[in-house]
Amino acid sequence: MLIWGWRTRIYVLAMTTFLCGRCGNPASHAVRKAVTKFTLFFIPLFPIGVKYTAQCTFCGIENRIPKEDAVRLQAQEESQSQPPSGYPPHPSQGFPPGQDSGQQGFQSPHPSQPQGFPAPQGFQPPHPSQPQGFPQPGQFPQQGQ
């Protein structure tokens, strides 16, 4: 008994922004490569088909694109994500963890307290189970009073 078939794997090559041909919105498009491979006993052996597509994240339309366009968009995305040479590194690079160029050896008393500022008098850090940005119980305004 022989078990054979095919499996398609989808790889996201890049996320680029351009005008969608269907909805007309300047939206992000996922540039994808779909590789279909022949399988024998559920083991992928060799590719039998490759297609490149761009899918709009706003309306969901998927357009087939040529391989050259997909490679060009992937290279463009990679060149934009790398910082240009000649710029100085980020200020926190080159220092041990927890030390910054302006705050050597300073550690915040609480993770929610910003570094470099003293804690206000009577500061109580929020309890970890309480979501931040929501009023504490008993702080809701009473209606009818």
C-alpha positions, 0 to 999 in steps of 0.5 A: 500500500502506497500513501502519496499526496501533496502539501502546500506551505505558505511563507510570508516574504514581506509586508509592504504598503501600496494602493489596493486595486480592489478597495482603493485603500493604501493598505498593507499587503502580505507578499506570500510564497506558496510551495506545493510539494509531493509527499510520500508517506507524509514526507515532503519530497520535491516541489511540484508548484510555486506561486507568489501572491499579494493579499490586501489586509484591508479587503482580503483580496489575493492577487497572483504576482510574478516571481520577479515582483515578489523578490523585488518587494522582499528586497525593498522591505529588507532594505527599509528595515535595516538602519542606514549605515553612518548613523550612530548606534542606539544610546543604550547599546554598548552598556550592560543591562540596566545601565544607560548612558545617563543613568549609570547603575540606577535601578527603578524601585518598581517596574511600573515607575519610569526610570530617572524620576523619584517616586511621588510621596505616598506612591503605591504601585498597583497590584499585579492582578489589577489592570492598569488604566482602570479605576480601583473598586470604590472609585466609580462615581455614584449616580444620584448623589 
